[in-house]
Structures are given as structure tokens and as C-alpha cells.
Amino acid sequence: MKYIIALSLALALISGCKSTEELTPVSQIKPGVAKEGTLANAKLTSDAKAGLEQIVGSAIHNSELLKFVIQQPVGEVGSRTWREMWIVKTSENTSQYLMTFTESGLGAADFEIKPMESDRSSKTCPSNIAKFPIGETTSDHVISCMGKPQHEDYNPDGRFVFLYEAKDNVILTYLFGEDKKLIKIVGYEDSGD
């Protein structure tokens, strides 16, 4: 009789600890569970950093990159999945990226990079990215809302332009004066030529 009770208790414990095999949605992650560091090995970290540099459009120094594990691995060894948040913090901007890693066999893994909402949701950023107040908005404020521009052009007279690729093949240019205040916003359709 004791053997049957011990066996049923062991089965209950094993089934109660079984993983769901899927990551919970990011919205259900409780605050304060992140741990600094990464679960990726050196090669995977290097590959993921290279992918992130392509998205950011410039090299990322190790001192500018913070890594946090926000969801521990789930699944079987060789096909586990976990999530991390990587933060790129430069003197001009701070941006956050959700990194989802999935093992593809032993010793290999794939990753997916998704930008996380930044200051765009802030009360100081307009809901329409073409509606920054002219003469009031600074270039620093545009960067804090939009992130690093895809292209920057500086003129000898002190004026400069930020170029952003928006949705639906639209390119937005923001012209600033030497005082770093917004002068003009112009949108162009990217015809691909």
C-alpha cells in the first residue's frame, strides 16, 4: 500500500512539474523576473549581435549592449525556446529588442529579433510621426521618439536632415536648423528607382 501511495505521489509531482512546451506571451511576464546576462553561448551571442547591428544600422560596442533573460527555456533539450531583452544604450538613444532563441538541435540555435515599444508611446511623442511641432521639436526629441535615423546629412551652413523609412514605401525627411530645431518635414514615396 505504501508503494502505491509513493508511486502516485511521484506521478503527481512529475506531471505537475511538466513544462507547457511553449513560452507564455510577453504581456504575461511579471515585472522583476529578468536576470542580467544571456543563456546564449559565445557564437550565438556573436551572431545575434551581428543581426542586431544590421537592424540598428551601425556597430554596437559591448559597453553599449545590456542583456537580460526574461523567460527561462521551455521544451526538450535540443529544441528549447527562451526569451531575452537586449538593450542598446548609446549617448544618443536607448532602444530595446526582444530576442527569441530556439534551439535547432544540440549546439545550434536560431533567433528572432523584434524591436520593443520605446518612447514612441510616451506622452511627449506625437501619435502621427509626421506631426512633430515645427520650430519647437529638437533633433534629440525626434531621435528619442523615432530611434536612430537610417541616414543623416549635414550641410556646411549648420542645417541637417534625418531620413527615416516608414511603412508603405514612404520616406520621411526631417530638416533641422543649426539650433537643432525642426524646420520642415517632407514625405516621399519610395518608387524603388
VENCORWO-V29713 format. One record per helix or strand. SS is the DSSP state (H for helix, E for strand). FROM is the first residue (numbers start at 0). LEN is the number of residues. If there is no record, write none. Layout:
ss=SS from=FROM len=LEN
ss=SS from=FROM len=LEN
//
This chain:
ss=H from=1 len=15
ss=H from=25 len=3
ss=E from=34 len=2
ss=H from=41 len=15
ss=H from=61 len=3
ss=E from=64 len=10
ss=E from=80 len=9
ss=E from=93 len=10
ss=E from=108 len=7
ss=H from=118 len=3
ss=E from=137 len=1
ss=H from=138 len=8
ss=E from=150 len=4
ss=E from=159 len=6
ss=E from=169 len=7
ss=E from=180 len=9
//
